[in-house]
Amino acid sequence: MFTKKPEPGESVTKMGERSAGEMKTPFTERPTTYAAKSTSPSASKMVPSIIGEDLSITGNVTSKGEIQVDGEIQGDIHCGSLLLGDKSQVIGSVIAEDIVVRGRVVGSVRGLRVTLQAQSHVEGDIFHQSLAIEQGAYFEGKSRRSDDPLAEVKAIPPSLSRADKPAGFEAGNGSSTVTTRAAE
């Protein structure tokens, strides 16, 4: 419809037609999000770490980048960005800047931006800067807004055990909650 006549000497190529040197397929070229690490890698350019449905982890999981969990983790998760899939199950605390929950969490959640989607099930306190809860999401616990919920975690010394903490102190560690619930 809107075409321009080629000038003398210009080559004409049809849409979708490329020379052999220009052929790029998903197998020969990786998207820019999967580019090799540069001198200063950022979390947004890293490949997400995926914990599949058939994987069960007992212990803490830590990453500077993004984690997608579809399996089960019995321990704490600390990362830059976290996506908990439909069939995910986390028994422990979750700490990340961005957290999207579709699965089940038993323990505290700390994040700048926390989203509980319709099929999510969260039992524990949520410390957040921004919180979105979709209709149909299950949430049992306290929600507490904070300007910097992640800084509060860094202020707590790791050597401080549960017995040493003053009454009413909440460290955001859901593991004691899990122990109590398991005994019931």
Summary of the structure (lengths in Angstrom):
residues: 184
radius of gyration: 23.1
end to end distance: 72.4
largest distance: 85.2
contacts: 478
relative contact order: 0.10
helix: 15%
strand: 33%
